[in-house]
């Protein structure tokens, strides 16, 4: 048996090596980006005029949007560090392919990049056993007072930080102000979920052919903060699944009630990132949705007809005094132990994602709410002019500064990927579509099925 396992591992390593060689030289699909420019020599020497050769940094990501940001930061780095220039060799893979390829490369010890984006729902898979990511405490700990600590803690284990997030991911409510005005609803007066429900009833009475809000069966962003406001979560504090909690029952039963009464609609395509949903929202058929602040670029890029109609507001709460937001989603940028220039890459990562300059660029390029708190009130942010300030009715930083002490952190552990899969693949569909569903009994059943 041991010989068979060894043989299987050797075959996997050989296949991976062939695959990586092919990906490095050509574009393999519409979602995969070949290295952005010709390879640079990696040496400690320089050119004939004494200029140092740029050091290649191989970078993997699953998100095209991130590439532009890193390329800008690499350019800034080279301007500020002409004695230590770098050259990013970037590859964009489809989401699942990248995470699977990375896991195999780290387990086999061959073929991993220097720098990599790892999505939060997959991150715990890389913190098992002998962790093959580089500890980042020496660059993170000096900045803990300046950043939202929770956005690095979600990529940590046993006091060691392994990743740095792009954003806070503060959950907010987006309101179509034009629809609210037509229905006689003042969105600014909605403070509780009971207020939200009553506004939905009034909206449905005024506009029976439209919907007050939308929920997802294929994703969890619309309802996860509804748990954390109550002190619940997808996981318990010890990291074990907790989807059959009283908080989950309350949230799902509330959403199901709105669906049954025609106040809420299940998002076409099953989630708020589907083209079918973008089309319906863009048509003016839905008055509000709950999503994180990082969803702003989905509005600007996919729903152009709603420009100057969408306002951002804190989430309603179950009871006054509860937190009005939570940190949702995230991508932890990490360095693998196969990195050939760990200290240089670590310095660049700190420059890109922890510095004031880098956090301002995160807003300007990506439209994310950056993790460095001081920049939220800087004129470069509040007075900036970009596609986001041109699109929304109000400033996201007004809202962010209002709720900055109410952004609850989520729990993360090795159980999170399996727990989220259960929610996306079964729980939400059953809760929102199954006829006469007994939600508490269904959650007990689904909880028992989660394996990790």
C-alpha positions, 0 to 999 in steps of 0.5 A: 500500500505504501508503495502504491501511495508513493507511486501515485504521488510521483505521478501527480508531481510529474503531471503537475510539472507538465501542466505548469510548464504548459501554463507558463508559456501560453494562454489555456482558456478565457479565464487564464492569463499568461504572464503579462510580459516577457520573463526577466533575468533573475540575478544579483547582477545588473545590466551593462549600465549598472541598472539591477535586473528586475527580480521575477515574482510569480503571482497566481490569482483567480480574480482579473480585477486584482491584477491591475492593482498589483501591477500598479503597486509593482510600478510604484515599488520600482519607482521608489526602490530602483535598487531592487526592481521587481517583475510580476509574472502573473497568471489568472486561473479559474477559481476552483482550478487555481485553489486545487492546483495550489494545494497539489503544488504545496503538498508535493513541494513542486510548482507553487508560485511565490505570491498567491491570492487565496479566497477565504472560503478555501483558506482553511484548507491551506492551514492544515498539517505542515503549513506551506505558507510563510509566516507574516508576523514581522510585517503584520504585527507592527501595523495591528493598531492601524488596520482592522485586526480581524482582516488578518486574524481570519488568515491566522492559526495559533497566533501566526498570520499567513495572509493579508486581506484586500478589504474590510468587506463591511456588509451594508444595504443598497437601496434604489432611492428612485423606487423608494421615493415612488413607493413613499418609503424613506430608506433612511428611517429603516433601523430594524429588520421589522422596519425593513419588513414593514417597508417591504409590505408597503412597497409591495402594496404600492408596486405589486409588479416589483420586489422589495429585496432579493435573497440568494440560494447559491450564496450566503452574503445576503444572510450571514450578517443576520447571524452575526448581529445576533451573536451567531455565525456559521461556526461556533467559537471552537470552529465547529459547524453551527448551522442549526442554531436559533440565530440561523432559524430566525434569519431563514424563517424571516427571509422565507416569510418575505419570499412567501409574501412576494416581498422578496424574490430569489435571485435569478441565477441563484445568487447576486453575481449571476448575469440574470440577476444583474439584468433584473436589478438593472431593470429597476425591478428590485428596491434593495439588497444586502451585500458587502461594500466590495459589491460596489463594482458589480453595480458600476460594471454590470448595472449602469442604468442604476447610476445615481439611484443607489444609496448605501446604508447600514444594515437593519438590526433585530434589536436596537444596539446590535452591530449593524455590519460584519466583515464579509468575504475576503482574499488573503494574499500569501507567500508560499515556502517555495518562494525564491526571494521571501524577504523581498516578496514580503516587503512588497506585500507589506507595501502593497496591502499594509501601507497607506499608499497601497490602501488608497490604491485599493480604493481607487482601483478596486473600490474596496473598503481598505483595511487601514483605518486611517485612510477612511477619512483622508481627503484622498478617499473622501474627496476622490473622484472615480467611477464609484463616487460618480455612481452612488448617491452617497459616499461609502466612507460616510457609512463606513465611518458610521459603523466602523466600531460595529463590524463583527468578525466571523469565525474561521476554521478547517470546517468553514469550506465544508460548512459554506458548501452545505449552505450554498449547495443545499440549505438555502435552496431547501429553506427558500424553495422546499414546500412546507419545509420545517426549517429547524428540522431541515437544519438539524439534518443538514448539520449532521451531514457536514464532514470536514 
